[in-house]
Structure formats: C-alpha cells, structure tokens
Amino acid sequence: MSEPDSSQTEFWNKRWNGGKTPWDLGGVPPSLMCFLSRTRTPTRVLIPGCGSGYEVRAFHEAGYDVTAIEFSAPAVARARQVLGSLGNKVILGDFFKHDFDQRRYGLIYERGFLCSLPPARWSVYVSRMTNLLATNGRLVGLFLYGQEIEPPPFPMTKKTAAGLLGHSFQLRHTESVAGSVPVYQGLEHWQEWERLSTTN
C-alpha cells in the first residue's frame, strides 16, 4: 500500500502518533516575536495548520483575536495540552473546507503549512487565503525557499512565489532567517504579503 500524500490527514496522523515531528520548533519563532513587538495594531488572526499551537499564546498575549485550525487529531490534542485554557481556540477541521461563518481576517499566519502541501495544491491555498483575508489584510510568516531532495517540505523559488502570490498579494517585507529547525535550515524567510484591494 502506498503512503498517502501530504495533503491527506493520515499522512500527518502517522507522524504525530509516531513522534516524528522534525518541523516542531518547541516554541515561538523569534521572527514572529519580532513582528509582534513592532506591530501595534492587533487584529483578528487565523493560524492554519497550527500543529502544536505555540503561536496561539503569543498572538493572544499580544492582544490579537486568534483562531487556529488543524486537521490532524493528534496534533490538536498536543496543541490543547500545550495551550491549556487557550486550547479552545484550536479547531479540529480542514482549513480548505471549514465554514468560518463569513469571517474575514486582518492577518493569517504561515509557518510550515504551505510547504507541507504538494505544489498541485498551492493555487487552492492562495485562493483560500485571498477569500479569508480582509482587503489589505496580510499573509505573514515563515515561507520556505530553495530545494528539497525528499519532500515534504516543498520549498518555493522566488519565481514560483511571484507567479503564485503576485496576482493577489504584494510583498511588503522579506528577510532570511538564520536559525531554524534542521529540516528547514537555510530555507526559511520571514515574509509579509499584503492582500491587494482588487484581485484577478
């Protein structure tokens, strides 16, 4: 039997249940803490594919109205263990199918979600992000660029990112990240993409 691809719940359940989570930083990325320290206008934020959910607490403590979603039950169990009383902010559900009740978000946080998806799913990702973000809302976080011999993760190139995101977003800020987990080492870039007021 072939292993399910990384867009399927079973792929991630197997890894969480087996303790094989090399992407798990064990805490909040310094790049996010820097972003929160220089951003003084908290808004409604969504965290798709939240994993262990460390960032939920960081956003909450910075004054954001935060919601996270994850489709792997073992990951949600871990996040709720990590978050304690904030665990109710984590939804067990499929980001691409969940009914967010017509909510729009001022911010969507990315870390490890896009690169976990096979490239054939990337256009669906962009469409969903565009629909969930308010006009001039931002898609911010850690995006992977480079090459990976045995994906996932699936990094992008600058050309791929421009073609994928450039029709609906404008890149407002980008910087490389020095420290990361080994599986992402040398690949992560902190980026802030602003949703355009009109999209094609």
N, C-alpha and C positions, 0 to 999 in steps of 0.2 A: 504493500500500500504506500503510495507516495505521500509525503508530508504536505499538509495544507499550506497554501501560501500565506504571506504575512498580512494579507488583508482579512484573514479569517480569525475568528475568536479562538479556535482550537490551537492555532499556532502559538498564541501568546499564553493561553492557559497552561500549555505544556511547559513553557519556560518559567512562568511564575510558580507553578506547582513543583518544578524541579529545582527552584532556586537559581536558575540560570538567567540572571538579570544584569549583564555587564554594563548596561546603559544607566543603571541606577547610581546616581552621584552620592546618595546618602545624605543629601541636604539641598539647600537652595543655591543655584549657581551664582557666583559673585557678580556676573554681568547683570542679572536681574536685580540684585540688591543695589547695584549702582544706578540702574534705571529708576528704581523706586525712590531712591534718595534725591534724584534730580527732577522727578515728575511730581508736581504739586496739585494736580487736578484728578483725584481718584474718580473712577467711573465704574460702570458695570463691566466685568471682565469674565471671559469664558476660557477654560483650560481644557482643550480636547486631548484625549489620550493621556490623562494625568498621571498614570502609574501610581507611585507611592504617595503622590499628592503633597510633597513638601512645600511647593509654591503656593498652595491654597492658604496656608497660615501666613506666609509672607505678604501676599496681597491683602488678606483680611486685616492684618495688623497695620498696613499702610492706608487703610480706610476704604478699600475697594469693596464693591458688592460682587462677591466672587461665586461663580458656579463652575464645577468641574464635571467632566464626564469621561467614563472609561468603560469599554465593553468586555473586559476580562474580569470575571467574578473574583478570582484570587487576588488580582491587583486592587480591586475595590476593597476587599477585606483588609489588605495591607494598608491602604490609604486610610481607612477608617480607624485602624489600630494606631497609625502614626498621628492622626489628627485629633483623636479623642472627641471632644464636644463639637468640633468643626467637621466631623465626618459626615454629617447630614448635608453638607454642601457638595458631596460627591454623588453623582447619578450613575447607576449601573445601566448603561444603554449604549446604543450605536449612534455615534456622532452624526452619521450621514442619514439616519432615519428618525432620530428622536424629535418629538414635537416640542420645540422651545416656546410654544404659545405666542408666536409672532414677536418675541423679544428681539431687540437689536442691541448689540454690544458696542461699547466705545473702544474696547480692547479685546483682542484674542491673543492668547499667549501660546507660543510654539516652542516645544522642545522635544525632539525625538519623534514627533507624530508624523510629519510629512515624510521624513526619511525612512519611516517604518513601512510606508506604503509602496507597492510596486509602481513604477513610473506610469503604467497604464491608468492608474487611479488619480494621478496628480491633477488632471483637469477637473475632476469631480471635487477634489479638495478645494481648488481655487473658487469654483462656483459656489460651494457651500460657505466658504469664508466670506465671499462677497455678499451673499444673501443675508448672513447673520450680523455683519458689521454695519453700524450706522454710517451714514455719509461722513467722510473724513475720519472715520474710526481707523484704528491702527492694528495691524497684524505684526506683533513684535516677538522676538525671542531668538533662539539659537537654531540656525539653519546650517546644514552640512553641505560643504563644497569640496570636491576632489574626486578621488577614485577609490572604490572598494572592490577587492578581488572576489570576496564571497558575501554578497549582500543577502539580507539586510545588515546594516543600513544601506539605503540607496541615496548617495550624495548627488547634488546637482552640480552643474557648471554655471558660470556667470551667464553664458548664452542661454542655457536652458531656463534659468531663473527669469531672465528678461523676457523671454518668449512666453513663459508660463504666467508670470505675475504682472508683467508690464502693461497689459491691456486694462487691468482693473486697479492697479496699485502704482504708487510712486515710491521709490526707495528714498527715504529721508535720512537714514543713518546706517552705516555699516562699519564694523571693526572686527578684526580677528580676535580669537580667544586663545590665550596662552595655555591655560590649564583646563583639563577635561578628563573624563574617564578614558582609559586606554582605547576602547573601541571607537571613540570619537576624536582621539588625539590628532591635532593638526587639521581637522576638518571643520570645526565649529566656528561660525561667525555670528556675532550679535547683529541683528538687523531690525530696522523699524520701517515697515511698509505702510503707507497711508492709502486708504481706500479713496479712489477718485470719486468726485461727485457725479460724474457720468461715466458709465462703463459700456464697453462694446459687447 
